[in-house]
């Protein structure tokens, strides 16, 4: 039974890259048919018209969106379409980290009473606070990799915990990076396919590698969290 389950799981993992490539090809065909490529070209032209201010304007808009707790995925995709894979990853990574850091500082120093009042009865915050007390700063890395809580919730929630600021900044940046690469490179692959009329295989390869790395890290984070919870459970039983 165990071997059959392992075989089924292995077969599913082999099918995922194939399904992804099929989806990518279909997305390129549909978006090209709808004329999205021309609209993206217009948007790129507008950003290019801003000259050296273009990347800075994008970063500022992204930071404001994070502070206001607006969905960041749409802006991340826009960054990929505007700046490509390399600069898209750099700019989105910088902007998301700064935005998350400002949210943390607002929660800890500027609007602590208001946010405490808002989050005090929130079950998600109670769980986050409990995990932080039990597992320490490593929970920053785990929650950035494993989607246990919404991205914007973590920015303000961690400000109310005992996590140190620079520890939060470093682990947030590092563990948000794989997801950023996945979003940006995936979008750039579709945009490149639209503009060139063919599948950008180098970007597809990078994207698949990013997917594999992110999957590995998420599984490792889940295992780490599960192991720590098991140890905490044993210690709690011994204390009885």
MODA-V673986 format. One line per field, one symbol per residue. ss: DSSP state (H for helix, E for strand, C for the rest). phi: phi as a letter, one per 40 degrees, with the letter a starting at -180 (. if undefined). psi: psi as a letter, one per 40 degrees, with the letter a starting at -180 (. if undefined). A space follows every 10 residues. Layout:
ss = ???
phi = ???
psi = ???
//
This chain:
ss = CHHHHHHHHH HHHHHHHHHH HHHHHHHHHH HHHCCHHHHH HHHHHHHHHC CCHHHHHHHH HHHHHHHCCC CCHHHHHHHH HHHHHHHHHH HHHHHHHHHH HHHHHHHHHH CHHHHHHHHC CCHHHHHHHH HHHHHCCHHH HHHHHCCCCC HHHHHHHHHH CCCCHHHHHH HHHHHHHHHH HHHHHHHHHH HHHHHHCCCC HHHHHHHHHH HHHHHHHHHH HHHHHHHHHH HHHHHHHHCC
phi = .ccccccccc cccccdcccc cccccccccc ccccgcdccc cccccccccc gccddccccc ccccccccgc dccccccccc ccbgcccccc cccccccccc ccdcccccbc bccccdcccd bccccdcccc ccccbgcccc ccccccccbc dcccdccccc cccccccccc cccccccdcc dccccccccc ccccccgacc ddcccccccc cccccccccc cccccccccc cccccccccc
psi = dddddddddd dddddddddd dddddddddd dddefddddd ddddddddde beeddddddd dddddddefi hedddddddd ddeadddddd dddddddddd dddddddddd fddddddded ehdddddddd ddddeadddd dddddhgdii ddddddddde aehidddddd ddddeedddd dddddddddd dddddeeihg dddddddddd dddddddddd dddddddddd dddddddde.
//
